[in-house]
Amino acid sequence: MRRMLAFFVPLGLSASLVALSHVIVNGTLSRSLNPEATIAGYTIAMSLFIITERPVVFLRQTCSALAGDRVAFRAVGWVTLYLLLFTLVFGSVMSYTPLGAALFRGVYTIGNELVTEVLKGYRILFLVTVFSAIRCLYHGIIIRNMQTKWLTIGMVVRLAVMYLLSLYFIHSGHEIDGRTGALIFLAGMMVEALVSWLEGRRIYRMMPEKHASSGVSRVRDVFPFYRPLIMTSFLSVLIGPSINAMLGKTSQIELAIASYAIALSVTTLITSFYTYVHQIVLNFYQADPRGVWRFAMLFHAVPALLVALLAFTPVGPVVVGFVIGGEGQLLDESLRVLRVFVLFALVFPWVDFGNGLVMLRKRTRLMAFSQLGNVIVTIAALLAVAAAVPGWNGMVGALAQSCGLAAEGLVLLVLLRRMGSR
């Protein structure tokens, strides 16, 4: 248990700090002259950014699982380069051709003023993927070599830069808009990528050129593990845009999107500590399965309890009010949305645990089926709830996302039981 905690706590802290970085951005944007519109525009831009950034994030798991020597690491590096070329072309087309404005206007059913706000942010956000790829690539060998403290160190440096930039924009008199949040995010990712690169290069120089037991020599050897993760990522990124699109059909569009974004950022701040549960399974389950299950039973209920504490007690208005910089309708609506996210926080750690078992058995293609269940249930819930009670505003998105995650967990449970019975 001590070894697992020493390995996991730095990972969990770094993931929580990632979520805190988004809280910093939303807190800065809430100081704009029109916070609902500014946060809504940035949130929509982020939902498109995630479509191309999510496959990059899966480089971390791929590198951690496969890159046991320099040859394998270079093979994953070539995959990274291909992804970045696609991202830069896609981002440029969406940012600087009429296609981007048409997509935002048509899919999200928003007006020209909000489209302009979205494009301001996205023209900077798509560049973040370059530095996110560098970060995740080197995170893989850092985690594989049990140097997880460097993920926390990198995130501390990132947060410091982002917080200082946030203070500058708030107190300098500069106009705060979608570009402000994107610039803060870009600067943070650049410094985190630098820290990861410095430590990762040190580890790379210590790695053997080729392991006799390694089956990874070329790009084609990476794809059997990585390709299903890409499919999973493209399914999962449908959720964010779908939710934001359906929130555009609620009674108060800007309030719905902004309150959902704030409640999700607070929930993510808590649940993100558990986004590396799969690494506990990958690194410890074969040696001590009972210990890993004990770890899960002891700690997996904590995020739901913390979200409930914020949603249903006087602590919530204080914490969430600090995040958004005030009181009023946006605060009240964000707390209502947060109450629905308790279900999400309860299920989240167990879904990541199940994904870890699937990765351990090199059956990553099964994750596409569980993610498909998530997408189907999320979209079905969105359509039903938005049509029945559009006055729920941001709660529509929170309920749909929570139901979708519960469906993903159920599909994973069925698939794992079938694997275990064979």
C-alpha positions as a Markdown table, in Angstrom:
| # | Residue | x | y | z |
|---|---|---|---|---|
| 1 | Met | 0.0 | 0.0 | 0.0 |
| 2 | Arg | 2.9 | 2.4 | 0.8 |
| 3 | Arg | 4.5 | 1.7 | -2.6 |
| 4 | Met | 1.2 | 2.3 | -4.4 |
| 5 | Leu | 0.6 | 5.5 | -2.5 |
| 6 | Ala | 4.1 | 6.8 | -3.2 |
| 7 | Phe | 3.6 | 6.0 | -6.9 |
| 8 | Phe | 0.0 | 7.3 | -7.1 |
| 9 | Val | -0.2 | 10.4 | -5.0 |
| 10 | Pro | 2.2 | 12.4 | -7.3 |
| 11 | Leu | 0.2 | 11.3 | -10.3 |
| 12 | Gly | -3.1 | 12.3 | -8.6 |
| 13 | Leu | -1.7 | 15.6 | -7.5 |
| 14 | Ser | -0.5 | 16.5 | -11.0 |
| 15 | Ala | -3.9 | 15.6 | -12.4 |
| 16 | Ser | -5.7 | 17.7 | -9.8 |
| 17 | Leu | -3.4 | 20.6 | -10.6 |
| 18 | Val | -4.4 | 20.2 | -14.3 |
| 19 | Ala | -8.0 | 20.7 | -13.3 |
| 20 | Leu | -7.0 | 23.6 | -11.1 |
| 21 | Ser | -5.4 | 25.2 | -14.2 |
| 22 | His | -8.8 | 25.2 | -15.8 |
| 23 | Val | -10.4 | 26.7 | -12.7 |
| 24 | Ile | -7.8 | 29.5 | -13.0 |
| 25 | Val | -8.8 | 30.2 | -16.6 |
| 26 | Asn | -12.6 | 30.2 | -15.8 |
| 27 | Gly | -11.9 | 32.4 | -12.7 |
| 28 | Thr | -10.1 | 34.9 | -14.9 |
| 29 | Leu | -12.8 | 34.9 | -17.6 |
| 30 | Ser | -15.5 | 35.4 | -15.0 |
| 31 | Arg | -14.0 | 38.9 | -14.4 |
| 32 | Ser | -14.8 | 40.0 | -18.0 |
| 33 | Leu | -17.5 | 42.6 | -18.7 |
| 34 | Asn | -19.8 | 39.8 | -20.0 |
| 35 | Pro | -18.8 | 36.7 | -18.1 |
| 36 | Glu | -21.5 | 34.4 | -19.3 |
| 37 | Ala | -20.7 | 35.1 | -23.0 |
| 38 | Thr | -16.9 | 35.0 | -22.5 |
| 39 | Ile | -17.0 | 31.6 | -20.6 |
| 40 | Ala | -19.5 | 30.2 | -23.0 |
| 41 | Gly | -17.3 | 31.2 | -26.0 |
| 42 | Tyr | -14.2 | 29.7 | -24.4 |
| 43 | Thr | -16.0 | 26.5 | -23.4 |
| 44 | Ile | -17.2 | 25.9 | -27.0 |
| 45 | Ala | -13.7 | 26.6 | -28.4 |
| 46 | Met | -12.3 | 24.1 | -25.8 |
| 47 | Ser | -14.9 | 21.4 | -26.8 |
| 48 | Leu | -13.5 | 21.5 | -30.4 |
| 49 | Phe | -9.9 | 21.7 | -29.1 |
| 50 | Ile | -10.4 | 18.5 | -27.1 |
| 51 | Ile | -11.4 | 16.6 | -30.3 |
| 52 | Thr | -7.8 | 16.9 | -31.6 |
| 53 | Glu | -6.1 | 17.0 | -28.2 |
| 54 | Arg | -7.6 | 13.8 | -26.8 |
| 55 | Pro | -5.7 | 11.4 | -29.1 |
| 56 | Val | -2.5 | 13.2 | -28.0 |
| 57 | Val | -3.3 | 12.5 | -24.3 |
| 58 | Phe | -3.4 | 8.7 | -25.0 |
| 59 | Leu | 0.3 | 8.9 | -26.0 |
| 60 | Arg | 1.0 | 8.9 | -22.3 |
| 61 | Gln | -0.6 | 5.4 | -21.8 |
| 62 | Thr | 0.9 | 4.1 | -25.0 |
| 63 | Cys | 4.4 | 5.2 | -24.2 |
| 64 | Ser | 4.1 | 4.0 | -20.6 |
| 65 | Ala | 2.9 | 0.5 | -21.7 |
| 66 | Leu | 5.2 | 0.0 | -24.8 |
| 67 | Ala | 8.4 | 2.2 | -24.6 |
| 68 | Gly | 10.8 | 0.0 | -22.6 |
| 69 | Asp | 13.8 | 1.0 | -24.8 |
| 70 | Arg | 14.9 | 3.8 | -27.1 |
| 71 | Val | 13.8 | 2.1 | -30.3 |
| 72 | Ala | 10.2 | 1.7 | -29.0 |
| 73 | Phe | 10.2 | 5.3 | -27.7 |
| 74 | Arg | 11.3 | 6.6 | -31.1 |
| 75 | Ala | 8.4 | 4.6 | -32.8 |
| 76 | Val | 5.9 | 6.3 | -30.5 |
| 77 | Gly | 7.6 | 9.6 | -31.3 |
| 78 | Trp | 6.9 | 9.2 | -35.0 |
| 79 | Val | 3.2 | 8.5 | -34.1 |
| 80 | Thr | 3.3 | 11.8 | -32.2 |
| 81 | Leu | 4.7 | 13.7 | -35.2 |
| 82 | Tyr | 1.9 | 12.3 | -37.5 |
| 83 | Leu | -0.7 | 13.4 | -35.0 |
| 84 | Leu | 0.7 | 16.9 | -34.7 |
| 85 | Leu | 0.7 | 17.4 | -38.5 |
| 86 | Phe | -2.9 | 16.5 | -38.6 |
| 87 | Thr | -3.8 | 18.8 | -35.7 |
| 88 | Leu | -2.0 | 21.8 | -37.2 |
| 89 | Val | -3.7 | 21.4 | -40.6 |
| 90 | Phe | -7.2 | 20.8 | -39.0 |
| 91 | Gly | -6.8 | 23.8 | -36.6 |
| 92 | Ser | -5.6 | 26.1 | -39.3 |
| 93 | Val | -8.6 | 25.2 | -41.5 |
| 94 | Met | -11.1 | 25.7 | -38.6 |
| 95 | Ser | -9.5 | 29.0 | -37.5 |
| 96 | Tyr | -8.9 | 30.8 | -40.7 |
| 97 | Thr | -11.5 | 29.6 | -43.2 |
| 98 | Pro | -15.3 | 30.1 | -43.3 |
| 99 | Leu | -15.7 | 26.4 | -42.3 |
| 100 | Gly | -14.9 | 27.0 | -38.7 |
| 101 | Ala | -17.5 | 29.8 | -38.3 |
| 102 | Ala | -20.1 | 27.8 | -40.2 |
| 103 | Leu | -19.5 | 24.8 | -37.9 |
| 104 | Phe | -19.8 | 26.8 | -34.7 |
| 105 | Arg | -22.9 | 28.6 | -36.0 |
| 106 | Gly | -24.6 | 25.5 | -37.3 |
| 107 | Val | -23.8 | 22.8 | -34.7 |
| 108 | Tyr | -24.0 | 25.0 | -31.6 |
| 109 | Thr | -26.8 | 27.2 | -32.8 |
| 110 | Ile | -25.1 | 30.4 | -31.6 |
| 111 | Gly | -25.1 | 33.9 | -33.0 |
| 112 | Asn | -22.4 | 35.8 | -34.8 |
| 113 | Glu | -21.3 | 37.6 | -31.7 |
| 114 | Leu | -20.6 | 34.4 | -29.8 |
| 115 | Val | -19.0 | 32.8 | -32.9 |
| 116 | Thr | -16.5 | 35.7 | -32.9 |
| 117 | Glu | -15.7 | 35.0 | -29.2 |
| 118 | Val | -15.2 | 31.3 | -29.9 |
| 119 | Leu | -12.8 | 31.9 | -32.8 |
| 120 | Lys | -10.7 | 34.3 | -30.7 |
| 121 | Gly | -10.0 | 31.5 | -28.3 |
| 122 | Tyr | -9.7 | 28.6 | -30.7 |
| 123 | Arg | -7.0 | 30.3 | -32.9 |
| 124 | Ile | -4.7 | 30.1 | -30.0 |
| 125 | Leu | -6.0 | 26.9 | -28.4 |
| 126 | Phe | -5.2 | 24.5 | -31.3 |
| 127 | Leu | -1.5 | 25.4 | -30.9 |
| 128 | Val | -1.6 | 24.1 | -27.3 |
| 129 | Thr | -1.8 | 20.5 | -28.8 |
| 130 | Val | 1.9 | 20.8 | -29.9 |
| 131 | Phe | 3.2 | 21.2 | -26.4 |
| 132 | Ser | 0.6 | 18.8 | -24.9 |
| 133 | Ala | 2.0 | 16.1 | -27.3 |
| 134 | Ile | 5.6 | 16.7 | -26.1 |
| 135 | Arg | 4.4 | 16.6 | -22.5 |
| 136 | Cys | 2.5 | 13.4 | -22.8 |
| 137 | Leu | 5.2 | 11.6 | -24.8 |
| 138 | Tyr | 7.8 | 12.2 | -22.1 |
| 139 | His | 5.3 | 11.6 | -19.3 |
| 140 | Gly | 5.1 | 8.0 | -20.6 |
| 141 | Ile | 8.7 | 7.1 | -19.9 |
| 142 | Ile | 8.7 | 9.2 | -16.7 |
| 143 | Ile | 5.8 | 7.1 | -15.4 |
| 144 | Arg | 7.3 | 3.8 | -16.7 |
| 145 | Asn | 10.4 | 4.6 | -14.7 |
| 146 | Met | 8.5 | 5.4 | -11.5 |
| 147 | Gln | 9.6 | 9.1 | -11.5 |
| 148 | Thr | 6.1 | 10.3 | -11.0 |
| 149 | Lys | 7.1 | 13.3 | -8.8 |
| 150 | Trp | 8.2 | 15.1 | -12.0 |
| 151 | Leu | 4.6 | 15.2 | -13.2 |
| 152 | Thr | 3.7 | 17.1 | -10.0 |
| 153 | Ile | 6.8 | 19.4 | -10.4 |
| 154 | Gly | 5.8 | 20.2 | -13.9 |
| 155 | Met | 2.3 | 21.0 | -13.0 |
| 156 | Val | 3.4 | 23.3 | -10.1 |
| 157 | Val | 5.5 | 25.3 | -12.5 |
| 158 | Arg | 2.6 | 25.4 | -15.0 |
| 159 | Leu | 0.2 | 26.6 | -12.3 |
| 160 | Ala | 2.6 | 29.3 | -11.1 |
| 161 | Val | 2.9 | 30.7 | -14.6 |
| 162 | Met | -0.8 | 30.6 | -15.3 |
| 163 | Tyr | -1.7 | 32.2 | -12.0 |
| 164 | Leu | 0.8 | 35.0 | -12.5 |
| 165 | Leu | -0.6 | 35.6 | -16.0 |
| 166 | Ser | -4.1 | 35.5 | -14.6 |
| 167 | Leu | -3.3 | 38.2 | -12.1 |
| 168 | Tyr | -1.7 | 40.3 | -14.8 |
| 169 | Phe | -4.8 | 40.2 | -17.0 |
| 170 | Ile | -7.1 | 40.9 | -14.1 |
| 171 | His | -5.2 | 43.9 | -12.6 |
| 172 | Ser | -3.6 | 45.4 | -15.8 |
| 173 | Gly | -6.7 | 46.7 | -17.3 |
| 174 | His | -6.5 | 44.6 | -20.4 |
| 175 | Glu | -9.8 | 43.5 | -21.9 |
| 176 | Ile | -10.6 | 39.9 | -20.9 |
| 177 | Asp | -12.0 | 37.8 | -23.6 |
| 178 | Gly | -11.7 | 34.3 | -25.1 |
| 179 | Arg | -8.1 | 35.0 | -26.2 |
| 180 | Thr | -7.2 | 35.7 | -22.6 |
| 181 | Gly | -8.0 | 32.2 | -21.4 |
| 182 | Ala | -6.3 | 30.6 | -24.4 |
| 183 | Leu | -3.1 | 32.5 | -23.8 |
| 184 | Ile | -3.0 | 31.6 | -20.2 |
| 185 | Phe | -3.6 | 27.9 | -21.1 |
| 186 | Leu | -0.9 | 28.0 | -23.8 |
| 187 | Ala | 1.8 | 29.6 | -21.6 |
| 188 | Gly | 1.1 | 26.9 | -18.9 |
| 189 | Met | 1.3 | 24.0 | -21.3 |
| 190 | Met | 4.6 | 25.3 | -22.8 |
| 191 | Val | 6.4 | 25.4 | -19.4 |
| 192 | Glu | 5.0 | 22.0 | -18.4 |
| 193 | Ala | 6.2 | 20.5 | -21.7 |
| 194 | Leu | 9.6 | 22.0 | -21.0 |
| 195 | Val | 9.9 | 20.4 | -17.6 |
| 196 | Ser | 8.7 | 17.0 | -19.0 |
| 197 | Trp | 11.2 | 17.2 | -21.9 |
| 198 | Leu | 14.1 | 17.9 | -19.6 |
| 199 | Glu | 13.4 | 15.0 | -17.3 |
| 200 | Gly | 12.3 | 12.7 | -20.1 |
| 201 | Arg | 15.5 | 13.3 | -22.1 |
| 202 | Arg | 17.5 | 12.4 | -19.0 |
| 203 | Ile | 15.6 | 9.1 | -18.6 |
| 204 | Tyr | 15.9 | 8.4 | -22.4 |
| 205 | Arg | 19.7 | 8.6 | -22.2 |
| 206 | Met | 19.6 | 5.9 | -19.5 |
| 207 | Met | 17.3 | 3.6 | -21.4 |
| 208 | Pro | 18.8 | 0.6 | -23.4 |
| 209 | Glu | 18.8 | 0.9 | -27.1 |
| 210 | Lys | 16.9 | -2.3 | -27.6 |
| 211 | His | 15.3 | -4.8 | -25.2 |
| 212 | Ala | 15.3 | -8.4 | -26.3 |
| 213 | Ser | 11.7 | -8.8 | -24.9 |
| 214 | Ser | 10.4 | -5.7 | -26.7 |
| 215 | Gly | 8.1 | -6.3 | -29.7 |
| 216 | Val | 8.0 | -2.6 | -30.7 |
| 217 | Ser | 10.5 | -1.5 | -33.4 |
| 218 | Arg | 8.4 | 0.5 | -35.9 |
| 219 | Val | 5.3 | 2.6 | -36.0 |
| 220 | Arg | 3.2 | -0.3 | -37.2 |
| 221 | Asp | 4.1 | -2.1 | -33.9 |
| 222 | Val | 2.6 | 0.7 | -31.9 |
| 223 | Phe | -0.8 | 0.8 | -33.7 |
| 224 | Pro | -2.3 | -2.5 | -32.4 |
| 225 | Phe | -2.3 | -0.9 | -28.9 |
| 226 | Tyr | -2.8 | 2.7 | -29.9 |
| 227 | Arg | -5.4 | 2.5 | -32.7 |
| 228 | Pro | -8.3 | 1.4 | -30.3 |
| 229 | Leu | -7.4 | 4.2 | -28.0 |
| 230 | Ile | -7.8 | 6.7 | -30.9 |
| 231 | Met | -11.2 | 5.2 | -31.7 |
| 232 | Thr | -12.1 | 5.6 | -28.1 |
| 233 | Ser | -10.9 | 9.1 | -28.0 |
| 234 | Phe | -12.9 | 10.1 | -31.1 |
| 235 | Leu | -16.0 | 8.6 | -29.5 |
| 236 | Ser | -15.4 | 10.3 | -26.2 |
| 237 | Val | -14.8 | 13.8 | -27.7 |
| 238 | Leu | -18.3 | 13.7 | -29.1 |
| 239 | Ile | -19.7 | 14.1 | -25.6 |
| 240 | Gly | -18.5 | 17.6 | -25.0 |
| 241 | Pro | -19.7 | 19.2 | -28.2 |
| 242 | Ser | -23.0 | 17.3 | -28.0 |
| 243 | Ile | -23.6 | 18.6 | -24.5 |
| 244 | Asn | -22.7 | 22.2 | -25.5 |
| 245 | Ala | -24.9 | 21.9 | -28.6 |
| 246 | Met | -27.9 | 20.7 | -26.6 |
| 247 | Leu | -27.3 | 23.4 | -23.9 |
| 248 | Gly | -27.9 | 25.8 | -26.8 |
| 249 | Lys | -31.5 | 24.6 | -26.8 |
| 250 | Thr | -32.2 | 25.3 | -23.2 |
| 251 | Ser | -34.1 | 28.3 | -21.8 |
| 252 | Gln | -31.1 | 30.5 | -21.0 |
| 253 | Ile | -28.3 | 29.5 | -23.3 |
| 254 | Glu | -25.3 | 31.5 | -22.0 |
| 255 | Leu | -26.2 | 30.9 | -18.4 |
| 256 | Ala | -26.6 | 27.1 | -19.1 |
| 257 | Ile | -23.2 | 26.8 | -20.8 |
| 258 | Ala | -21.4 | 28.9 | -18.3 |
| 259 | Ser | -22.9 | 27.3 | -15.2 |
| 260 | Tyr | -22.2 | 23.8 | -16.7 |
| 261 | Ala | -18.6 | 24.8 | -17.4 |
| 262 | Ile | -18.0 | 26.1 | -13.9 |
| 263 | Ala | -19.6 | 23.1 | -12.2 |
| 264 | Leu | -17.7 | 20.7 | -14.5 |
| 265 | Ser | -14.4 | 22.4 | -13.7 |
| 266 | Val | -15.0 | 22.1 | -9.9 |
| 267 | Thr | -16.1 | 18.4 | -10.3 |
| 268 | Thr | -13.1 | 17.7 | -12.5 |
| 269 | Leu | -10.8 | 19.3 | -10.0 |
| 270 | Ile | -11.9 | 16.7 | -7.5 |
| 271 | Thr | -12.2 | 13.6 | -9.7 |
| 272 | Ser | -9.1 | 14.3 | -11.7 |
| 273 | Phe | -7.0 | 13.0 | -8.8 |
| 274 | Tyr | -8.3 | 9.6 | -9.9 |
| 275 | Thr | -7.6 | 9.8 | -13.6 |
| 276 | Tyr | -4.4 | 7.7 | -13.1 |
| 277 | Val | -6.1 | 4.8 | -11.3 |
| 278 | His | -5.4 | 2.8 | -14.5 |
| 279 | Gln | -1.6 | 3.3 | -13.9 |
| 280 | Ile | -2.0 | 1.6 | -10.4 |
| 281 | Val | -3.6 | -1.4 | -12.2 |
| 282 | Leu | -0.9 | -1.4 | -15.0 |
| 283 | Asn | 2.0 | -1.2 | -12.6 |
| 284 | Phe | 0.9 | -3.2 | -9.5 |
| 285 | Tyr | -2.1 | -5.5 | -10.3 |
| 286 | Gln | 0.0 | -8.5 | -11.6 |
| 287 | Ala | 2.2 | -8.4 | -8.4 |
| 288 | Asp | -0.6 | -7.8 | -5.9 |
| 289 | Pro | -4.2 | -7.9 | -7.2 |
| 290 | Arg | -5.7 | -8.0 | -3.7 |
| 291 | Gly | -3.7 | -5.0 | -2.6 |
| 292 | Val | -5.0 | -3.0 | -5.7 |
| 293 | Trp | -8.6 | -3.9 | -4.8 |
| 294 | Arg | -8.0 | -2.8 | -1.2 |
| 295 | Phe | -6.6 | 0.5 | -2.5 |
| 296 | Ala | -9.7 | 0.9 | -4.7 |
| 297 | Met | -12.2 | 0.1 | -1.9 |
| 298 | Leu | -10.5 | 2.5 | 0.5 |
| 299 | Phe | -10.2 | 5.6 | -1.8 |
| 300 | His | -12.8 | 5.4 | -4.6 |
| 301 | Ala | -15.7 | 6.9 | -2.6 |
| 302 | Val | -13.8 | 10.1 | -1.7 |
| 303 | Pro | -14.5 | 12.2 | -4.8 |
| 304 | Ala | -18.3 | 11.7 | -4.5 |
| 305 | Leu | -18.2 | 12.7 | -0.9 |
| 306 | Leu | -16.2 | 15.9 | -1.7 |
| 307 | Val | -18.5 | 16.9 | -4.5 |
| 308 | Ala | -21.6 | 16.3 | -2.2 |
| 309 | Leu | -19.9 | 18.5 | 0.4 |
| 310 | Leu | -19.6 | 21.4 | -2.0 |
| 311 | Ala | -23.1 | 20.8 | -3.5 |
| 312 | Phe | -25.2 | 20.4 | -0.4 |
| 313 | Thr | -23.4 | 22.4 | 2.4 |
| 314 | Pro | -22.6 | 26.0 | 3.1 |
| 315 | Val | -19.0 | 25.2 | 2.0 |
| 316 | Gly | -20.1 | 25.1 | -1.6 |
| 317 | Pro | -21.1 | 28.8 | -2.1 |
| 318 | Val | -17.8 | 29.9 | -0.5 |
| 319 | Val | -15.6 | 27.7 | -2.7 |
| 320 | Val | -17.5 | 28.1 | -6.0 |
| 321 | Gly | -18.0 | 31.8 | -5.3 |
| 322 | Phe | -14.3 | 32.2 | -5.0 |
| 323 | Val | -13.8 | 30.4 | -8.3 |
| 324 | Ile | -16.1 | 32.6 | -10.3 |
| 325 | Gly | -15.4 | 35.8 | -8.3 |
| 326 | Gly | -18.7 | 36.7 | -6.9 |
| 327 | Glu | -22.3 | 35.8 | -6.2 |
| 328 | Gly | -25.6 | 36.0 | -8.0 |
| 329 | Gln | -27.4 | 33.9 | -10.6 |
| 330 | Leu | -24.3 | 32.3 | -12.1 |
| 331 | Leu | -23.2 | 31.0 | -8.6 |
| 332 | Asp | -26.7 | 29.7 | -7.8 |
| 333 | Glu | -27.0 | 27.9 | -11.1 |
| 334 | Ser | -23.5 | 26.4 | -10.9 |
| 335 | Leu | -24.3 | 24.9 | -7.4 |
| 336 | Arg | -27.5 | 23.3 | -8.8 |
| 337 | Val | -25.5 | 21.7 | -11.6 |
| 338 | Leu | -22.9 | 20.5 | -9.1 |
| 339 | Arg | -25.5 | 18.5 | -7.2 |
| 340 | Val | -26.2 | 16.4 | -10.3 |
| 341 | Phe | -22.4 | 15.8 | -10.7 |
| 342 | Val | -22.3 | 13.7 | -7.5 |
| 343 | Leu | -23.3 | 10.6 | -9.5 |
| 344 | Phe | -20.5 | 11.3 | -12.0 |
| 345 | Ala | -17.9 | 11.6 | -9.2 |
| 346 | Leu | -19.2 | 8.3 | -7.7 |
| 347 | Val | -18.7 | 6.3 | -10.9 |
| 348 | Phe | -15.6 | 7.9 | -12.3 |
| 349 | Pro | -12.8 | 6.1 | -10.4 |
| 350 | Trp | -14.3 | 2.7 | -11.1 |
| 351 | Val | -14.5 | 3.4 | -14.8 |
| 352 | Asp | -10.8 | 4.2 | -14.8 |
| 353 | Phe | -10.1 | 1.1 | -12.8 |
| 354 | Gly | -11.9 | -1.0 | -15.4 |
| 355 | Asn | -10.0 | 0.7 | -18.2 |
| 356 | Gly | -6.7 | -0.2 | -16.4 |
| 357 | Leu | -7.7 | -3.9 | -16.4 |
| 358 | Val | -8.5 | -3.8 | -20.1 |
| 359 | Met | -5.1 | -2.1 | -20.9 |
| 360 | Leu | -3.3 | -4.6 | -18.7 |
| 361 | Arg | -4.7 | -7.4 | -20.8 |
| 362 | Lys | -3.8 | -5.6 | -24.1 |
| 363 | Arg | -7.5 | -5.6 | -25.1 |
| 364 | Thr | -7.8 | -1.9 | -25.6 |
| 365 | Arg | -10.3 | -2.4 | -28.5 |
| 366 | Leu | -12.9 | -3.2 | -25.8 |
| 367 | Met | -12.7 | 0.4 | -24.5 |
| 368 | Ala | -14.3 | 1.5 | -27.8 |
| 369 | Phe | -17.4 | -0.5 | -27.0 |
| 370 | Ser | -17.7 | 0.9 | -23.5 |
| 371 | Gln | -17.1 | 4.4 | -24.8 |
| 372 | Leu | -19.8 | 3.9 | -27.4 |
| 373 | Gly | -22.2 | 3.0 | -24.7 |
| 374 | Asn | -21.3 | 6.2 | -22.9 |
| 375 | Val | -21.9 | 8.3 | -26.1 |
| 376 | Ile | -25.2 | 6.6 | -26.9 |
| 377 | Val | -26.7 | 7.1 | -23.4 |
| 378 | Thr | -25.3 | 10.6 | -23.1 |
| 379 | Ile | -26.9 | 11.8 | -26.4 |
| 380 | Ala | -30.2 | 10.0 | -25.7 |
| 381 | Ala | -30.4 | 11.6 | -22.2 |
| 382 | Leu | -29.5 | 15.0 | -23.7 |
| 383 | Leu | -32.3 | 14.8 | -26.3 |
| 384 | Ala | -34.9 | 13.6 | -23.7 |
| 385 | Val | -34.1 | 15.9 | -20.9 |
| 386 | Ala | -33.5 | 19.1 | -23.0 |
| 387 | Ala | -36.9 | 18.5 | -24.7 |
| 388 | Ala | -38.7 | 17.7 | -21.5 |
| 389 | Val | -37.3 | 20.3 | -19.1 |
| 390 | Pro | -35.3 | 23.0 | -21.0 |
| 391 | Gly | -35.5 | 25.1 | -17.8 |
| 392 | Trp | -33.0 | 22.9 | -16.1 |
| 393 | Asn | -30.3 | 24.7 | -18.1 |
| 394 | Gly | -26.8 | 23.4 | -17.1 |
| 395 | Met | -28.3 | 20.5 | -15.2 |
| 396 | Val | -29.3 | 19.0 | -18.5 |
| 397 | Gly | -25.6 | 18.5 | -19.4 |
| 398 | Ala | -24.6 | 17.3 | -16.0 |
| 399 | Leu | -27.3 | 14.6 | -15.8 |
| 400 | Ala | -26.7 | 13.4 | -19.3 |
| 401 | Gln | -22.9 | 13.2 | -18.7 |
| 402 | Ser | -23.4 | 11.3 | -15.4 |
| 403 | Cys | -25.8 | 8.8 | -17.0 |
| 404 | Gly | -23.4 | 8.2 | -19.9 |
| 405 | Leu | -20.5 | 7.5 | -17.6 |
| 406 | Ala | -22.6 | 5.1 | -15.6 |
| 407 | Ala | -23.4 | 3.3 | -18.8 |
| 408 | Glu | -19.7 | 3.1 | -19.7 |
| 409 | Gly | -19.0 | 1.5 | -16.4 |
| 410 | Leu | -21.8 | -1.0 | -16.8 |
| 411 | Val | -20.5 | -2.1 | -20.3 |
| 412 | Leu | -16.9 | -2.4 | -18.9 |
| 413 | Leu | -18.2 | -4.6 | -16.1 |
| 414 | Val | -20.0 | -6.9 | -18.5 |
| 415 | Leu | -16.9 | -7.1 | -20.8 |
| 416 | Leu | -14.5 | -7.8 | -18.0 |
| 417 | Arg | -16.8 | -10.5 | -16.6 |
| 418 | Arg | -16.9 | -12.1 | -20.1 |
| 419 | Met | -13.1 | -11.9 | -20.3 |
| 420 | Gly | -12.7 | -13.5 | -16.9 |
| 421 | Ser | -15.0 | -16.4 | -17.7 |
| 422 | Arg | -12.9 | -17.5 | -20.8 |
